[in-house]
Amino acid sequence: MSSPAILFVLLTAVAAARDDDDPKKKLVDPLETVEKLWDKGEFTEGGAAAADGSILFSDIGDRIMRFHPVSGETSVFRQPSGRANGMIFDPKGRLVVAEGANGGGRRISVIDRDGERHTLAKEYEGKRFNSPNDVAVDKKGRVYFTDPRYVGDEPRELDFEGVFRIDRDGDVERLETTAKKPNGIAISPDGETLYVADNGPDRRALLAMDLDDDDGDISDPRVLVDFGGAGGIDGMTVDADGRIVAATPEGVVVFSHKGKRLALIPTPEPAANVEFGGEDASHVLYIMAGKSLYRIHTKMTGHHVPKD
């Protein structure tokens, strides 16, 4: 074989190896970009995949919206929403909502399948929450949520911004995560790790901690990713393989379960939250960013709490 031919073969092999080593190509097709679906919001957040394939998301201007992937239409699901922020469906098919401050409910509420809404928890040791921000639910139906305060003039009753667990009997427990200003929250597919985004002026980091399946207690909180003084995570979700899919100012960043950065999905507006869903409720990633709702088809498979 001539020298040019050998060189061509070597370069081709190197290029192929690089393609195989590129983690983003294993997650999203190279030519795939985000698609804008709706841009009439004040500030989009939340994100919850409904059983019928639609996506619910919060418009912080005090309403919950619903996007229908079949019709392509976006409609009001609930207004007023209590300043709904993070949302998730629990194993019973109920919508669990973090209602924030600034005129909102400052509580964790539940919307039953028949549309009735009631309070799951609104205080800790007799003191009202700051501004519940994001929620996660384990397979036993326990609710985990973050409670920072970013906006709102209501007097604060708690002198800390914490992470809490609501047990099935309604008891509220504080979790010692080390987060000073917790924001996004998610649980690994195997239920053994709780992830919390610490997103304040003192520290911007992704925290991981062991989660006890029996009682919902946590241990060994640790920094998985340190963002330094810039960036940081708002909302996040996980895929079926344990990757952490996080909304950040630069777009959606995918991390391995060990904190290795695998890919960036750029978004036209700073991403606030993410959720897998769509007609098959698995491979389509919906992105709440700025005043808009976006989506992108991925090679990842979303993870959702199993239904009873």
Steps between C-alpha positions, in 0.01 A plus 500: 500500500635844409581761762202731410265203524640401838465858621138512380418177684662628819319834485169324434558271798587795723187689389284194564653459845430863577138458390467197726653696785270801452238454774265761353446292186378219723243733654379726218527473122767745377258696279221513759421845642236627738158584358299792640142396577358802684628843604211681667610454859629733768758250628465128438593241760392166640427222256301181562416221255130408513367151432335612174833611353449870559747716689400728784727793578488807719477855378614689808249770408261285710373231267571138405505430128450179303670419169331234286762330276237355264318826426799726567276730703581660834211577736443611858476206738446700819481870585576630755761243594619630837823607325575141402864422434631141502251218442497121479246219486504259794438122486124560540491722194450819701679818405729620780569874473752730669317830548734795552491840666435842343127463554498122462398220731842435659406135533516157343162424351350198328253505211299178493394328180155659534657848511457561871794676663602475863800580718757232564720720723540872560723531806786351698479503880218755481684739265396565141730391220708760317409422140484133398691472174537146367374152586595135463308187597636157585334172405331479840331836449711706739548859379833683510516874433724803515402822676717802411385861468586685181207739462209616713459759775312276741662493846723196544424272792785252449856624551643248252434379147475125515404167347207306644328163476128449540426150622190306406340583834550873435794554734758750373867428562796728428789335312854611579634525145754784565327708228468868593267598214355177358328510164456199272451153646487149352527134600708241315313223314606239756374722781834492681623855436345841558632788290466863608614813315650758735457821301577804709760775528721300738515173309380365168529125498326174426472297819448126531410303811406144584126440534361227723211326326350378828455829684595772248790625710818629338870465582841597366412825317781587259582736216468320169564804278640837612407782260709761675357850494307471173235285342334247724189287467137607520270203442602148399383148427661158451488247219456126533876444489563729796625805312415839647340735247530854634371843401770769512547854364693363201242235415440140602806320634510121534716349775585141582394371840858569612482865395691479171374753246384306193321747276355847458172561320500875427174692543409846365395610850646401839353162592298482821373142512476179300279193475480193279163430343300508181292237330730219611584680828864410469734637233377856452655758731286805574685813606351794686716805421433872529143564388490191279455125476743300283553135420769281349501133402776309678648153522444505875206333671322698767433362846164551670366388836319164459123529540308298758 
